[in-house]
Amino acid sequence: MRRAQIQLPDDMYEQVQRICRLREISMAELGRRGFEYMLSVYSQGGMIPGDWTPPKPRRLGWKGLSDADIKAHAQGVDAEPAIAERRKR
């Protein structure tokens, strides 16, 4: 078995101490359990760097603005009059 040191922010350290007192376990045991959990999650082979791609966009029912209006607004083009006119209809 190897020894390891970690550094924790003060607020995290206090939360860890509270959990250890409630569970009646040492910080080392809590750390081992946390590491075991993370290894079980990440060792499934699905977390290979570069393997993930974002999901394709889909229509979520956006109403009131067209794609062109959204793009113009995001680019800072004065889209306010067009939006206000659409709402009046």
ROMIKE-40642 format. One record per residue: residue in one letter; z, y, x of N, C-alpha, C, O in turn. Coordinates in steps of 0.1 Angstrom, whole numbers, plus 5000, padded with zeros to 4 digits. Layout:
N
AZYXZYXZYXZYX...
REM end
This chain:
89
M500049885008500050005000500050125009500650125020R499350235005499250355012500050465005500250464993R500450565013501150675008500150795006499150805014A500350874996499450984994500351104989501351084983Q499851224992500551344988499551424979498351424981I500151484968499351564960500051694958501251704960Q499251804955499851934952499551964937498451944932L500552004930500452034916500852184913501852234920P500252254904500752384900502152364894502452254888D502952464894504352464889504452414875505252324872D503552464866503652424852503252284850503852214841M502252234857501952094856503052004862503351894856Y503652044872504751964878505951954868506451844867E506252064861507252054851506951964839507751884835Q505651964835505251874825505251734829505651644821V504851704842504951564847506351524848506651404844Q507251604852508751574853509251534839509951444838R508851614829509351584815508851454810509551374804I507551424813507051294809507751174816508051074810C508051194829508751094836510151064831510550954830R510851174827512151164822512051084808512850994806L511151124800511051064787510650914788511150834780R509750884797509350744798510250664808510050544809E511150734815512050664824511250594835511450484839I510250674841509450614852509450724863509750844861S509050684875508950774886507650854886506650804879M507550964893506251034894505250944901504050954897A505650864910504650774917504050674907502850654907E504950624898504450524888503450594878502450544874L503850714874502950794865501650824872500550804865G501650854884500450884892499550754893498350764891R500250644896499450514897498850484884497650444883R499550494873498950474859497850564856496750514851G497950684860496850784858495650744866494550754861F495850704879494750664887494050544882492850534882E494850444878494350324872493450354860492350294858Y493950444851493150474839491850534843490850504838M491850634852490650704856489650604863488450614861L490150514871489350414877488650324867487550284868S489450284856488850204846487750274838486850214834V487950404836486950484829485750504837484650494832Y485850544850484750584858484050464865482950484871S484750344865484050234872483150154863482750044867Q482850204852482050134842480550154846479650094839G480250224856478850234861478050344853476950374857G478650404843477950504836478050644842477350734836M478750664852478950794858478350814871478850874880I477050764873476350774885475850924886475150964876P476050994896475551134897474051134895473351054900G473651234887472151244884471751154873470551164869D472551064868472150974858472251034844471550984835W473051134842473251194829472151304826471751374835T471651304814470751414809471351464796471951394788P471151594794471751654782470951604769469851564771P471651604758470951554746469851654742469951764745K468851594735467751684730468351774719469151734711P467851904719468251994708467851944694466751874693R468551974684468151934671468452054661469252144664R467852054650468052154640469452134634469752024629L470252244633471552234628471752324616472852354611G470552354610470652434597470852584599471452644590W470452634611470552784613469752854603468552824601K470352954596469553024586469653174589470553224595G468553244586468553384587467753434600467253554599L467653354610466953404622465953294626466253174626S464753344630463753254636464053234651464853304656D463353134657463553124671463153244679463853284689A462053314674461653434681462653544680462953624689D463353554668464353654666465553634675466153724681I465953504676467053474685466753504699467553554707K465553464704465153494717465053644720465553694731A464553724711464453864713465853924713466154014722H466753874705468153924705468853894718469553974724A468653774723469253724735468753804747469453824757Q467453844747466853924758467154074757466754154765G467854114746468254254745467154334738467354464738V466154274733465154354726465754404713466654334707D465354514708465954574696465454494684464554524677A466154384681465854294670466654334658466454274647E467554424659468454454647467654504635468054454624P466654584636465954624623465254504616465254494604A464754414624464054294618465054204611464854154601I466254194617467354114611467854174598467954104588A468054304599468554374587467554364575467854344564E466254374579465154374569465154234562464954224550R465354134570465353994565466453964555466253894545R467554024558468754004550468554074536469154024526K467854184536467654254523466754174513466954184501R465954084518465054004510465653914501465053834494
REM end
